[in-house]
Amino acid sequence: MFGKKYDPEKIVGQLATILVPSCAAHVTGYINAVQLDKAERKRMTLSMYLFSISASHGLVGTRNEKFKTTLLKAHRIYLERFRDAETLVKLGELIIWPIERESVSRELHDQSGKSIVSSDFDFHEIRYETLLHVISGIRSNAFLTDISMGMFQGQDDIELGMSLAFKNLGISFTRYVLEIEPNDPELASADRIRFQSSAAHASILLGQGFYNVTDMLKSMSA
């Protein structure tokens, strides 16, 4: 009579397993190929767990508004349960891509009126939970852009479009994790290879994550 009820706690449980342990082999392959240091590993872990929000938010659509409302509630719970959410973190340790720094700076200014330029990120501390909410929204938008660009580039070839979309996701993921500018003409060969390896392995990992999210949304919103 009142329609299907959706449980945000159940959704949270599903979100937490989109990449780990569901894609454990791909995660291990990424780590072994890229050889991350401690700071990079921290950014990789953050990026993997935020991917669940980015992908589910971007793919849910508006076909079921009741489920979408519950999903957004689950997202808030998911972020609140991040380890050390109450602690202070330095922006510059977690946000390294200049384009994302600009987005974070704008969002924080809109929220608090404070202006934090990219060059000050290495010195500015913020509550971790606040940062999580900010960048989850930014990365959700970036996810949609990566998918849309790939499908546009693939034109009428859906398989090619998805392949290009996953490639875009892999590049963005690498930008979140590694402080390497691939367009630098003086970039060392080893760094260029490392960037390319990260993007390739991340593309595979996130491609599988994409399908895990679509399967989750189909099963839970039906």
LUMKE-808806 format. One record per residue: x, y, z of N, C-alpha, C in turn; residue number from 1; residue in one letter. Coordinates in pm, 1 decimal, decimal comma. Layout:
<sites>
{site {X; Y; Z}; {X; Y; Z}; {X; Y; Z}; NUM; a};
...
</sites>
This chain:
<sites>
{site {82,9; -121,4; 0,0}; {0,0; 0,0; 0,0}; {85,7; 125,4; 0,0}; 1; m};
{site {190,5; 122,5; 78,5}; {275,8; 239,8; 91,2}; {402,1; 229,0; 7,6}; 2; f};
{site {413,9; 123,4; -71,5}; {531,5; 107,6; -155,6}; {646,1; 42,3; -79,9}; 3; g};
{site {748,5; 11,8; -154,1}; {862,9; -58,1; -96,4}; {941,7; 33,3; -3,4}; 4; k};
{site {987,9; -22,7; 108,3}; {1071,3; 52,2; 201,5}; {1218,1; 21,4; 172,8}; 5; k};
{site {1301,4; 124,7; 180,3}; {1444,0; 108,7; 155,2}; {1520,9; 137,7; 282,9}; 6; y};
{site {1620,3; 54,9; 309,7}; {1697,3; 63,8; 433,5}; {1833,3; 129,4; 405,6}; 7; d};
{site {1857,1; 250,4; 456,1}; {1985,8; 316,6; 430,8}; {2104,0; 239,1; 486,6}; 8; p};
{site {2083,2; 167,8; 598,1}; {2192,9; 90,8; 656,5}; {2235,4; -22,9; 564,3}; 9; e};
{site {2139,5; -82,1; 498,7}; {2170,9; -189,5; 404,1}; {2248,8; -134,0; 285,0}; 10; k};
{site {2211,4; -15,4; 241,7}; {2282,6; 48,3; 130,6}; {2425,0; 81,6; 171,8}; 11; i};
{site {2443,4; 132,0; 294,1}; {2577,1; 163,1; 344,3}; {2665,4; 39,3; 339,6}; 12; v};
{site {2609,6; -73,1; 381,8}; {2684,6; -198,6; 379,4}; {2727,5; -236,6; 238,8}; 13; g};
{site {2640,2; -213,0; 141,0}; {2673,3; -242,3; 2,0}; {2778,8; -146,4; -52,7}; 14; q};
{site {2766,1; -18,7; -19,7}; {2861,7; 81,3; -67,5}; {3003,3; 50,4; -20,4}; 15; l};
{site {3013,5; 0,6; 101,7}; {3145,3; -25,7; 160,5}; {3219,7; -138,9; 92,3}; 16; a};
{site {3150,1; -217,5; 9,4}; {3215,2; -333,2; -53,0}; {3225,5; -321,2; -205,2}; 17; t};
{site {3196,7; -203,8; -259,5}; {3197,0; -186,7; -405,7}; {3334,0; -219,9; -465,7}; 18; i};
{site {3441,2; -171,7; -403,4}; {3575,9; -198,9; -453,2}; {3654,4; -294,7; -364,6}; 19; l};
{site {3630,9; -289,5; -234,4}; {3700,3; -377,5; -140,4}; {3595,7; -440,8; -49,7}; 20; v};
{site {3587,4; -574,6; -46,4}; {3677,5; -672,2; -109,2}; {3637,2; -717,5; -249,3}; 21; p};
{site {3527,7; -661,5; -303,6}; {3476,1; -710,7; -431,5}; {3580,7; -712,8; -543,2}; 22; s};
{site {3667,4; -612,2; -544,2}; {3769,0; -601,4; -650,4}; {3910,0; -616,0; -593,7}; 23; c};
{site {3923,5; -698,7; -493,3}; {4051,3; -711,3; -422,2}; {4167,6; -742,9; -515,7}; 24; a};
{site {4145,0; -829,6; -612,7}; {4253,5; -867,0; -704,6}; {4300,3; -747,0; -786,3}; 25; a};
{site {4205,6; -664,3; -830,2}; {4240,0; -545,5; -908,6}; {4310,6; -440,5; -820,5}; 26; h};
{site {4266,1; -430,3; -694,9}; {4331,3; -337,1; -601,6}; {4476,6; -378,6; -579,8}; 27; v};
{site {4497,0; -508,0; -557,0}; {4632,8; -559,6; -538,0}; {4717,2; -536,4; -662,4}; 28; t};
{site {4657,5; -559,6; -779,2}; {4729,3; -537,1; -903,8}; {4771,0; -393,1; -920,5}; 29; g};
{site {4683,0; -302,2; -881,2}; {4715,2; -158,7; -888,6}; {4831,7; -125,0; -796,5}; 30; y};
{site {4823,1; -169,1; -672,4}; {4926,2; -138,7; -573,6}; {5061,8; -195,2; -616,8}; 31; i};
{site {5061,9; -317,3; -664,6}; {5187,4; -380,2; -707,0}; {5248,0; -311,3; -828,0}; 32; n};
{site {5163,7; -263,8; -918,3}; {5213,0; -201,0; -1040,9}; {5266,3; -60,3; -1016,4}; 33; a};
{site {5198,9; 14,1; -927,9}; {5231,9; 156,2; -910,6}; {5332,8; 180,0; -798,1}; 34; v};
{site {5340,7; 88,0; -702,8}; {5437,2; 100,5; -592,7}; {5418,8; 232,7; -517,9}; 35; q};
{site {5310,5; 242,5; -445,4}; {5273,4; 365,7; -376,1}; {5353,8; 387,3; -248,3}; 36; l};
{site {5382,4; 515,7; -220,9}; {5441,2; 547,4; -91,3}; {5327,0; 568,4; 8,8}; 37; d};
{site {5358,5; 602,8; 132,0}; {5257,3; 611,6; 237,5}; {5151,2; 717,3; 206,4}; 38; k};
{site {5193,4; 834,7; 161,1}; {5099,0; 942,6; 131,0}; {5009,4; 905,2; 14,0}; 39; a};
{site {5067,3; 842,8; -87,7}; {4989,5; 800,7; -204,4}; {4889,7; 692,0; -167,1}; 40; e};
{site {4932,4; 602,2; -81,7}; {4843,3; 493,4; -37,4}; {4722,4; 551,6; 36,0}; 41; r};
{site {4745,8; 654,0; 114,3}; {4636,5; 717,9; 187,4}; {4537,5; 782,2; 91,2}; 42; k};
{site {4588,4; 850,1; -11,5}; {4500,3; 912,9; -110,2}; {4428,8; 808,6; -195,5}; 43; r};
{site {4496,8; 698,1; -223,4}; {4433,6; 590,4; -298,9}; {4315,7; 532,4; -221,1}; 44; m};
{site {4336,0; 504,5; -93,3}; {4230,4; 447,5; -9,9}; {4111,2; 541,5; -2,3}; 45; t};
{site {4139,0; 669,6; 19,9}; {4031,6; 769,0; 23,0}; {3955,6; 769,9; -109,2}; 46; l};
{site {4026,6; 770,0; -219,0}; {3964,3; 777,6; -351,2}; {3880,8; 654,2; -381,6}; 47; s};
{site {3926,7; 538,2; -338,2}; {3850,2; 415,9; -360,8}; {3717,4; 419,5; -286,1}; 48; m};
{site {3720,9; 460,0; -159,7}; {3597,5; 459,6; -82,7}; {3502,1; 570,9; -124,2}; 49; y};
{site {3555,0; 681,2; -176,0}; {3467,4; 786,3; -227,0}; {3407,1; 748,8; -362,2}; 50; l};
{site {3472,6; 659,5; -434,6}; {3420,1; 617,0; -564,0}; {3280,6; 556,9; -549,3}; 51; f};
{site {3256,4; 485,7; -441,5}; {3125,3; 424,5; -419,8}; {3015,1; 529,3; -417,7}; 52; s};
{site {3044,0; 643,9; -356,3}; {2946,6; 752,3; -352,5}; {2934,7; 818,1; -489,2}; 53; i};
{site {3049,2; 848,4; -550,4}; {3048,4; 916,3; -680,1}; {2969,5; 837,1; -783,8}; 54; s};
{site {2997,4; 707,3; -791,2}; {2933,3; 624,3; -892,2}; {2784,6; 604,0; -863,2}; 55; a};
{site {2749,2; 575,0; -738,2}; {2608,5; 549,9; -706,8}; {2525,3; 676,7; -720,8}; 56; s};
{site {2583,2; 790,8; -684,5}; {2512,2; 917,9; -699,5}; {2492,1; 950,4; -846,9}; 57; h};
{site {2595,4; 924,0; -926,4}; {2587,9; 957,6; -1067,9}; {2497,9; 865,7; -1148,0}; 58; g};
{site {2485,3; 740,0; -1104,3}; {2411,9; 640,9; -1182,7}; {2267,9; 619,6; -1137,7}; 59; l};
{site {2230,3; 671,3; -1021,2}; {2097,7; 640,6; -968,9}; {1987,3; 704,4; -1052,2}; 60; v};
{site {2013,2; 820,8; -1113,7}; {1910,6; 886,0; -1194,7}; {1794,6; 933,7; -1109,7}; 61; g};
{site {1680,3; 952,2; -1172,3}; {1562,6; 1002,2; -1099,1}; {1440,9; 912,2; -1120,1}; 62; t};
{site {1465,2; 788,2; -1162,9}; {1352,6; 699,4; -1190,2}; {1278,1; 660,6; -1063,3}; 63; r};
{site {1346,0; 660,2; -950,1}; {1284,6; 620,3; -824,0}; {1326,3; 721,1; -717,6}; 64; n};
{site {1246,8; 824,5; -700,3}; {1282,4; 933,2; -609,4}; {1291,3; 886,4; -464,7}; 65; e};
{site {1206,9; 790,2; -427,0}; {1209,4; 739,5; -290,0}; {1341,6; 669,8; -261,7}; 66; k};
{site {1386,8; 589,2; -357,3}; {1514,7; 520,9; -339,1}; {1628,8; 621,7; -340,3}; 67; f};
{site {1621,5; 720,3; -428,4}; {1727,8; 821,1; -436,8}; {1741,5; 897,0; -305,1}; 68; k};
{site {1629,9; 930,7; -242,7}; {1633,2; 999,4; -113,2}; {1701,5; 912,4; -7,7}; 69; t};
{site {1668,1; 783,7; -8,2}; {1730,3; 691,2; 86,6}; {1878,5; 674,7; 56,9}; 70; t};
{site {1914,1; 671,8; -71,1}; {2054,5; 659,7; -109,8}; {2135,6; 778,6; -59,4}; 71; l};
{site {2081,8; 899,6; -73,2}; {2152,7; 1019,0; -26,6}; {2168,7; 1016,7; 125,3}; 72; l};
{site {2069,1; 963,3; 195,7}; {2081,1; 947,1; 340,9}; {2191,3; 847,6; 372,3}; 73; k};
{site {2197,7; 739,5; 294,2}; {2303,1; 639,4; 313,0}; {2440,6; 700,3; 288,3}; 74; a};
{site {2451,3; 788,5; 189,9}; {2578,2; 856,2; 163,7}; {2624,5; 935,2; 285,4}; 75; h};
{site {2533,3; 1006,6; 349,6}; {2569,9; 1086,2; 468,4}; {2618,6; 994,8; 581,4}; 76; r};
{site {2548,8; 884,1; 602,1}; {2589,3; 789,2; 705,9}; {2727,2; 731,4; 672,9}; 77; i};
{site {2746,0; 695,1; 548,9}; {2871,8; 636,1; 500,3}; {2988,7; 728,8; 530,0}; 78; y};
{site {2972,1; 858,0; 502,1}; {3080,4; 954,7; 524,5}; {3106,0; 977,0; 673,2}; 79; l};
{site {3000,6; 977,5; 751,9}; {3014,6; 998,7; 895,9}; {3092,4; 885,7; 962,8}; 80; e};
{site {3094,1; 768,5; 899,4}; {3159,2; 652,5; 960,2}; {3302,9; 632,0; 912,5}; 81; r};
{site {3354,3; 725,7; 834,7}; {3494,7; 717,8; 797,4}; {3580,6; 721,9; 923,2}; 82; f};
{site {3685,7; 644,2; 922,9}; {3777,4; 642,8; 1036,1}; {3839,2; 782,2; 1053,9}; 83; r};
{site {3847,3; 828,5; 1177,2}; {3908,6; 957,5; 1211,8}; {3834,5; 1075,6; 1151,1}; 84; d};
{site {3703,8; 1061,5; 1129,7}; {3625,4; 1169,2; 1067,9}; {3627,3; 1297,9; 1149,4}; 85; a};
{site {3649,0; 1286,0; 1281,0}; {3645,9; 1404,3; 1368,0}; {3781,0; 1476,3; 1375,1}; 86; e};
{site {3884,3; 1419,3; 1318,3}; {4017,6; 1478,2; 1330,5}; {4039,1; 1588,8; 1227,5}; 87; t};
{site {4147,2; 1664,6; 1250,3}; {4187,2; 1768,0; 1155,9}; {4289,6; 1710,0; 1058,8}; 88; l};
{site {4277,0; 1745,8; 932,9}; {4371,6; 1699,7; 830,6}; {4419,5; 1819,5; 748,9}; 89; v};
{site {4537,9; 1806,5; 692,7}; {4588,0; 1911,1; 604,7}; {4533,8; 1891,0; 464,4}; 90; k};
{site {4477,2; 1996,4; 408,8}; {4419,2; 1987,8; 275,1}; {4521,2; 1938,4; 172,8}; 91; l};
{site {4644,7; 1990,4; 184,2}; {4746,5; 1960,1; 84,7}; {4792,7; 1815,9; 83,3}; 92; g};
{site {4767,3; 1741,8; 190,0}; {4808,0; 1601,7; 194,5}; {4710,2; 1511,8; 119,1}; 93; e};
{site {4584,0; 1556,9; 107,3}; {4480,7; 1474,3; 47,0}; {4431,9; 1527,0; -87,9}; 94; l};
{site {4443,1; 1656,8; -109,4}; {4396,1; 1717,4; -234,2}; {4516,7; 1772,8; -308,0}; 95; i};
{site {4555,8; 1706,6; -418,9}; {4680,9; 1744,0; -486,1}; {4661,6; 1791,7; -629,4}; 96; i};
{site {4554,0; 1752,2; -693,9}; {4530,1; 1791,1; -833,1}; {4486,8; 1937,1; -836,4}; 97; w};
{site {4558,7; 2024,6; -906,6}; {4525,3; 2168,0; -909,3}; {4379,6; 2197,3; -945,0}; 98; p};
{site {4323,7; 2122,9; -1040,5}; {4184,3; 2146,9; -1078,8}; {4090,4; 2116,0; -962,3}; 99; i};
{site {4117,7; 2006,7; -890,4}; {4032,4; 1973,2; -776,5}; {4054,0; 2072,8; -662,7}; 100; e};
{site {4175,9; 2120,0; -646,7}; {4200,4; 2221,4; -543,6}; {4116,5; 2346,5; -568,9}; 101; r};
{site {4105,0; 2385,7; -694,3}; {4023,5; 2502,6; -727,4}; {3876,8; 2477,8; -691,1}; 102; e};
{site {3828,2; 2358,9; -719,4}; {3689,4; 2324,3; -687,7}; {3665,8; 2322,6; -537,2}; 103; s};
{site {3760,3; 2263,9; -463,2}; {3749,4; 2260,7; -317,4}; {3752,7; 2401,5; -260,5}; 104; v};
{site {3841,1; 2484,3; -314,0}; {3852,5; 2622,7; -267,8}; {3720,5; 2697,6; -286,9}; 105; s};
{site {3658,7; 2681,5; -403,4}; {3530,9; 2748,6; -430,0}; {3422,0; 2699,2; -336,1}; 106; r};
{site {3417,3; 2566,8; -315,7}; {3313,0; 2509,9; -231,1}; {3328,2; 2555,2; -85,8}; 107; e};
{site {3450,2; 2556,6; -35,8}; {3473,1; 2601,3; 102,1}; {3440,3; 2749,4; 117,1}; 108; l};
{site {3469,5; 2826,2; 14,0}; {3435,8; 2969,7; 18,2}; {3284,6; 2987,6; 22,1}; 109; h};
{site {3212,2; 2908,5; -57,0}; {3066,2; 2917,3; -58,2}; {3007,7; 2877,0; 76,2}; 110; d};
{site {3071,6; 2781,3; 143,5}; {3018,8; 2731,8; 270,5}; {3052,5; 2821,6; 388,8}; 111; q};
{site {3175,0; 2874,1; 389,2}; {3220,2; 2947,5; 507,6}; {3260,9; 3091,7; 481,8}; 112; s};
{site {3275,2; 3128,4; 354,2}; {3318,1; 3264,5; 321,4}; {3468,4; 3283,0; 327,6}; 113; g};
{site {3539,4; 3175,7; 364,6}; {3684,9; 3183,9; 373,4}; {3748,7; 3151,4; 238,9}; 114; k};
{site {3849,1; 3228,6; 202,7}; {3920,3; 3205,4; 77,8}; {4051,3; 3132,5; 106,7}; 115; s};
{site {4065,8; 3013,8; 50,1}; {4187,4; 2934,8; 67,5}; {4243,8; 2906,2; -71,3}; 116; i};
{site {4350,7; 2971,3; -105,8}; {4409,7; 2952,3; -237,5}; {4488,0; 2821,4; -240,7}; 117; v};
{site {4508,5; 2771,4; -361,4}; {4572,9; 2641,0; -378,1}; {4708,4; 2633,1; -308,5}; 118; s};
{site {4784,5; 2741,9; -313,2}; {4918,7; 2741,5; -254,5}; {4917,7; 2731,6; -102,4}; 119; s};
{site {4801,0; 2756,7; -41,6}; {4790,0; 2749,4; 104,5}; {4739,5; 2613,0; 152,3}; 120; d};
{site {4707,3; 2523,7; 60,5}; {4651,4; 2394,5; 99,1}; {4746,6; 2315,0; 187,9}; 121; f};
{site {4876,6; 2329,8; 165,8}; {4974,3; 2252,5; 242,6}; {4978,6; 2294,3; 388,6}; 122; d};
{site {4922,6; 2410,4; 419,7}; {4930,2; 2461,5; 556,5}; {4793,6; 2468,7; 625,2}; 123; f};
{site {4687,1; 2450,6; 549,5}; {4552,8; 2469,7; 605,4}; {4495,2; 2337,6; 654,2}; 124; h};
{site {4445,0; 2336,8; 778,0}; {4382,1; 2218,5; 834,9}; {4230,3; 2233,5; 834,5}; 125; e};
{site {4163,1; 2119,9; 818,0}; {4017,5; 2119,1; 813,0}; {3968,0; 1990,2; 876,8}; 126; i};
{site {3848,8; 1994,4; 930,5}; {3788,5; 1872,9; 987,5}; {3769,4; 1771,8; 874,9}; 127; r};
{site {3814,1; 1650,4; 899,2}; {3813,6; 1547,8; 794,6}; {3673,4; 1524,4; 739,0}; 128; y};
{site {3573,9; 1517,7; 826,8}; {3437,9; 1491,9; 780,6}; {3388,2; 1602,9; 688,4}; 129; e};
{site {3424,5; 1727,7; 720,2}; {3385,9; 1839,6; 634,0}; {3446,4; 1823,3; 495,0}; 130; t};
{site {3574,9; 1788,4; 491,9}; {3641,9; 1768,5; 363,8}; {3578,8; 1653,7; 286,2}; 131; l};
{site {3542,6; 1546,3; 354,4}; {3481,8; 1431,8; 287,8}; {3352,8; 1471,2; 217,2}; 132; l};
{site {3269,1; 1549,9; 284,2}; {3143,1; 1593,1; 223,7}; {3169,4; 1682,4; 102,5}; 133; h};
{site {3269,4; 1767,8; 113,2}; {3301,1; 1859,2; 2,5}; {3349,7; 1782,2; -119,7}; 134; v};
{site {3448,8; 1696,8; -100,0}; {3507,2; 1630,7; -216,9}; {3419,5; 1517,1; -270,3}; 135; i};
{site {3331,2; 1462,8; -188,1}; {3240,6; 1360,2; -241,4}; {3148,0; 1422,4; -345,2}; 136; s};
{site {3103,3; 1544,0; -318,6}; {3019,6; 1613,2; -416,7}; {3096,5; 1648,4; -542,0}; 137; g};
{site {3218,0; 1696,4; -524,7}; {3301,6; 1734,4; -638,4}; {3333,2; 1612,8; -724,5}; 138; i};
{site {3365,5; 1503,2; -661,9}; {3400,8; 1382,7; -737,9}; {3279,7; 1315,6; -800,1}; 139; r};
{site {3163,9; 1336,4; -742,7}; {3042,0; 1286,1; -806,6}; {3020,2; 1357,5; -939,8}; 140; s};
{site {3043,1; 1488,5; -940,4}; {3031,2; 1565,0; -1064,5}; {3139,3; 1524,7; -1164,5}; 141; n};
{site {3260,0; 1501,9; -1113,8}; {3370,4; 1460,8; -1201,4}; {3342,2; 1324,2; -1263,1}; 142; a};
{site {3283,2; 1235,1; -1184,3}; {3246,7; 1102,9; -1234,6}; {3152,3; 1115,0; -1353,9}; 143; f};
{site {3049,5; 1195,7; -1339,7}; {2953,4; 1214,0; -1448,2}; {3019,9; 1273,9; -1571,5}; 144; l};
{site {3111,9; 1368,2; -1550,1}; {3183,7; 1428,5; -1662,5}; {3267,2; 1324,9; -1735,5}; 145; t};
{site {3339,1; 1240,9; -1659,9}; {3423,0; 1136,7; -1721,2}; {3339,1; 1038,6; -1802,2}; 146; d};
{site {3226,1; 997,1; -1746,9}; {3138,9; 902,6; -1816,5}; {3078,1; 967,8; -1940,8}; 147; i};
{site {3029,0; 1089,2; -1926,1}; {2965,3; 1158,6; -2038,3}; {3062,9; 1183,6; -2152,3}; 148; s};
{site {3185,6; 1224,7; -2117,1}; {3286,5; 1249,1; -2220,5}; {3320,4; 1121,0; -2295,9}; 149; m};
{site {3334,5; 1012,2; -2223,4}; {3366,2; 885,8; -2287,3}; {3257,1; 841,7; -2382,7}; 150; g};
{site {3132,4; 852,5; -2339,8}; {3021,5; 811,2; -2425,2}; {3008,3; 902,3; -2546,7}; 151; m};
{site {3035,7; 1029,6; -2528,8}; {3031,9; 1123,5; -2641,3}; {3141,8; 1090,5; -2742,1}; 152; f};
{site {3260,0; 1060,5; -2691,5}; {3372,2; 1027,8; -2778,4}; {3347,4; 897,7; -2854,0}; 153; q};
{site {3274,8; 805,1; -2790,3}; {3245,8; 677,6; -2854,5}; {3134,3; 685,4; -2956,2}; 154; g};
{site {3062,4; 798,6; -2956,3}; {2950,0; 821,2; -3048,0}; {2848,8; 707,2; -3038,5}; 155; q};
{site {2823,1; 636,5; -3145,5}; {2719,8; 532,5; -3143,2}; {2772,2; 395,8; -3100,4}; 156; d};
{site {2901,4; 389,0; -3074,8}; {2962,4; 262,7; -3033,3}; {2964,5; 258,4; -2880,0}; 157; d};
{site {2866,3; 190,4; -2820,4}; {2853,4; 189,3; -2674,7}; {2973,4; 123,9; -2608,4}; 158; i};
{site {3021,5; 14,5; -2666,2}; {3136,3; -55,2; -2607,8}; {3259,7; 34,3; -2606,5}; 159; e};
{site {3283,4; 105,5; -2717,1}; {3395,8; 198,7; -2722,7}; {3374,9; 312,4; -2624,2}; 160; l};
{site {3252,8; 362,3; -2617,1}; {3222,5; 472,2; -2524,8}; {3249,9; 434,9; -2380,2}; 161; g};
{site {3210,9; 314,4; -2341,1}; {3235,9; 270,5; -2203,9}; {3385,1; 253,8; -2179,1}; 162; m};
{site {3456,2; 200,7; -2277,4}; {3601,5; 185,3; -2263,6}; {3668,9; 320,0; -2243,9}; 163; s};
{site {3626,8; 420,3; -2320,1}; {3683,4; 554,6; -2307,3}; {3642,0; 619,2; -2174,9}; 164; l};
{site {3520,1; 591,2; -2132,0}; {3473,5; 644,1; -2003,1}; {3557,8; 588,2; -1888,6}; 165; a};
{site {3584,9; 457,5; -1892,6}; {3666,9; 396,4; -1788,0}; {3810,0; 449,7; -1793,3}; 166; f};
{site {3858,4; 476,8; -1914,2}; {3991,0; 536,8; -1928,2}; {3994,1; 673,2; -1861,0}; 167; k};
{site {3889,9; 752,9; -1880,2}; {3880,9; 884,2; -1816,8}; {3879,2; 871,3; -1664,4}; 168; n};
{site {3802,9; 773,6; -1615,4}; {3796,7; 751,3; -1470,7}; {3934,5; 715,5; -1416,2}; 169; l};
{site {4008,0; 633,4; -1490,9}; {4141,5; 593,6; -1447,7}; {4238,3; 710,3; -1441,1}; 170; g};
{site {4227,2; 800,5; -1536,7}; {4314,3; 919,1; -1537,0}; {4280,1; 1009,5; -1419,5}; 171; i};
{site {4151,2; 1032,5; -1396,9}; {4111,0; 1115,9; -1283,1}; {4156,7; 1055,6; -1151,6}; 172; s};
{site {4138,8; 924,5; -1136,1}; {4182,3; 855,6; -1014,5}; {4331,9; 876,8; -992,9}; 173; f};
{site {4408,9; 866,0; -1099,5}; {4553,9; 885,0; -1090,9}; {4587,5; 1028,0; -1049,7}; 174; t};
{site {4510,9; 1122,6; -1099,3}; {4530,5; 1263,6; -1060,4}; {4502,8; 1284,4; -912,1}; 175; r};
{site {4409,7; 1207,1; -858,1}; {4378,2; 1217,8; -715,8}; {4489,2; 1159,8; -628,7}; 176; y};
{site {4562,7; 1062,6; -683,7}; {4656,4; 984,1; -602,6}; {4802,2; 1027,6; -618,9}; 177; v};
{site {4845,3; 1051,3; -741,0}; {4986,5; 1079,2; -768,6}; {5012,4; 1227,1; -798,8}; 178; l};
{site {5118,5; 1279,5; -740,6}; {5159,3; 1416,9; -771,1}; {5250,7; 1416,6; -893,5}; 179; e};
{site {5194,8; 1379,3; -1005,7}; {5268,4; 1374,4; -1132,0}; {5186,6; 1449,5; -1236,5}; 180; i};
{site {5250,7; 1544,9; -1303,6}; {5183,8; 1619,6; -1409,8}; {5226,9; 1559,4; -1543,5}; 181; e};
{site {5139,1; 1480,9; -1608,1}; {5178,0; 1409,8; -1730,2}; {5208,3; 1500,3; -1848,7}; 182; p};
{site {5159,9; 1624,5; -1843,9}; {5183,0; 1717,2; -1955,3}; {5309,9; 1800,4; -1938,4}; 183; n};
{site {5384,2; 1775,5; -1832,4}; {5510,2; 1845,8; -1808,7}; {5613,3; 1797,7; -1910,7}; 184; d};
{site {5664,0; 1887,3; -1998,0}; {5760,3; 1844,4; -2100,6}; {5891,1; 1791,5; -2042,0}; 185; p};
{site {5918,9; 1825,7; -1916,4}; {6042,0; 1781,6; -1853,2}; {6019,6; 1663,8; -1758,3}; 186; e};
{site {5901,8; 1604,3; -1767,6}; {5869,8; 1493,0; -1679,2}; {5964,4; 1375,6; -1705,0}; 187; l};
{site {6017,5; 1319,2; -1597,1}; {6107,6; 1205,1; -1609,0}; {6034,3; 1085,5; -1667,2}; 188; a};
{site {6105,4; 1006,4; -1743,1}; {6046,3; 890,2; -1808,6}; {5983,2; 794,8; -1708,4}; 189; s};
{site {6050,0; 775,1; -1595,6}; {5998,4; 682,9; -1494,1}; {5864,9; 731,5; -1437,9}; 190; a};
{site {5852,4; 862,1; -1419,3}; {5727,0; 917,8; -1368,2}; {5615,8; 906,8; -1472,4}; 191; d};
{site {5651,0; 925,6; -1599,7}; {5551,1; 913,9; -1705,8}; {5497,8; 770,3; -1713,9}; 192; r};
{site {5588,1; 675,4; -1704,5}; {5547,8; 534,5; -1707,5}; {5461,9; 502,0; -1586,1}; 193; i};
{site {5499,1; 556,0; -1471,9}; {5423,1; 531,2; -1349,6}; {5280,9; 588,6; -1360,0}; 194; r};
{site {5269,6; 708,0; -1415,9}; {5137,8; 769,5; -1434,2}; {5053,4; 683,2; -1527,4}; 195; f};
{site {5111,0; 641,0; -1636,2}; {5038,8; 559,7; -1734,1}; {4997,4; 425,2; -1674,9}; 196; q};
{site {5084,9; 366,7; -1595,5}; {5053,6; 239,0; -1531,8}; {4938,0; 255,2; -1433,3}; 197; s};
{site {4941,6; 363,1; -1356,5}; {4833,6; 390,8; -1261,9}; {4701,4; 408,8; -1334,5}; 198; s};
{site {4701,3; 487,9; -1440,2}; {4577,9; 514,9; -1514,2}; {4520,3; 386,9; -1574,4}; 199; a};
{site {4608,7; 302,1; -1628,4}; {4563,3; 177,7; -1691,6}; {4502,3; 81,9; -1589,0}; 200; a};
{site {4571,3; 62,4; -1477,5}; {4520,4; -30,1; -1375,7}; {4395,7; 26,0; -1306,4}; 201; h};
{site {4393,0; 158,0; -1285,7}; {4275,7; 219,2; -1223,1}; {4154,8; 209,2; -1314,4}; 202; a};
{site {4177,1; 217,3; -1444,5}; {4067,4; 203,9; -1540,7}; {4000,1; 67,6; -1527,7}; 203; s};
{site {4079,8; -36,2; -1512,5}; {4025,9; -171,4; -1495,5}; {3951,3; -183,0; -1362,3}; 204; i};
{site {4013,2; -132,8; -1256,4}; {3954,1; -139,2; -1123,1}; {3819,9; -66,1; -1117,4}; 205; l};
{site {3817,8; 56,6; -1167,8}; {3696,1; 137,6; -1159,4}; {3590,1; 90,8; -1258,7}; 206; l};
{site {3634,7; 30,4; -1369,3}; {3538,7; -27,0; -1462,1}; {3459,7; -138,1; -1395,5}; 207; g};
{site {3529,9; -224,2; -1320,9}; {3460,3; -329,0; -1247,1}; {3373,9; -269,3; -1137,3}; 208; q};
{site {3425,5; -165,2; -1072,1}; {3346,3; -96,9; -970,5}; {3218,8; -37,1; -1027,7}; 209; g};
{site {3227,4; 15,7; -1148,0}; {3110,9; 71,5; -1217,0}; {3001,6; -33,3; -1229,6}; 210; f};
{site {3039,5; -151,8; -1275,3}; {2939,3; -257,6; -1292,4}; {2888,2; -308,9; -1158,1}; 211; y};
{site {2973,7; -307,4; -1056,1}; {2927,3; -345,7; -922,3}; {2819,9; -248,4; -872,5}; 212; n};
{site {2840,0; -120,2; -899,7}; {2742,7; -19,5; -857,3}; {2611,8; -35,0; -933,9}; 213; v};
{site {2620,3; -54,0; -1064,3}; {2497,0; -69,2; -1141,9}; {2418,7; -193,1; -1097,3}; 214; t};
{site {2489,2; -300,7; -1066,3}; {2421,7; -421,6; -1016,5}; {2354,7; -394,9; -882,3}; 215; d};
{site {2424,9; -321,9; -795,7}; {2370,4; -288,7; -664,5}; {2243,1; -204,7; -677,0}; 216; m};
{site {2249,6; -102,3; -763,2}; {2134,0; -12,7; -780,2}; {2015,1; -87,6; -838,4}; 217; l};
{site {2040,5; -177,0; -932,1}; {1930,0; -253,2; -991,9}; {1864,1; -342,7; -889,5}; 218; k};
{site {1945,0; -408,8; -807,0}; {1889,7; -504,4; -710,8}; {1819,8; -435,3; -595,0}; 219; s};
{site {1868,4; -318,9; -554,8}; {1813,9; -254,9; -435,9}; {1700,3; -156,9; -463,6}; 220; m};
{site {1693,8; -106,8; -586,8}; {1590,0; -7,3; -617,1}; {1471,0; -67,1; -688,8}; 221; s};
{site {1479,4; -196,5; -720,3}; {1369,0; -261,7; -793,6}; {1240,0; -262,4; -712,0}; 222; a};
</sites>
